[in-house]
């Protein structure tokens, strides 16, 4: 499973994991670590 964080048409981060919980945590940690409001981006499975 692979998910990306997108803002508009721009891909900010890509994460890949077989575990849904680990994947979501990686995406959340990226947002927190880079001071990106979670509600300003879209998490999209690709």
N, C-alpha and C positions, 0 to 999 in steps of 0.2 A: 504494500500500500504506500502511495506517495501523495503528499499534500504540499501545496504551496501557499504562501502568504502573498496576497496581491493587494496593491493599492492602485485603483484604476486599471490600466493595462500593464503596469509594471510588476514584475515578479520580484519580491524582496528577499524571499527565503524559500528553500525547498528542503523538505525533510522526508525521509523514507524509513519505515519500520513495519514489521509484521504485527506489532502490538499497538492497537488503537490508542490506548492510554499513554503509552510512551511517546507516540507521535504527537498527540495533542499537547503533552507537556513540553516537548521540544519547541513547538510553535509558540506556546505561551511564554516560555523562557526567552525566546528570541525577542518577542515584543517587549517584555519587561526589561531585558538587558539593553535594549536600544531605545527605551523611552518612547515606544510607539503605542498609542492608545489602541487597545484590542478592537474597540468598536469603529476604528477608522480604517480597518483593513478587512479583507475577505479571506477566509480559509477555504480553499478549494481542492477537492480530491481530483487527481489527474491520473 
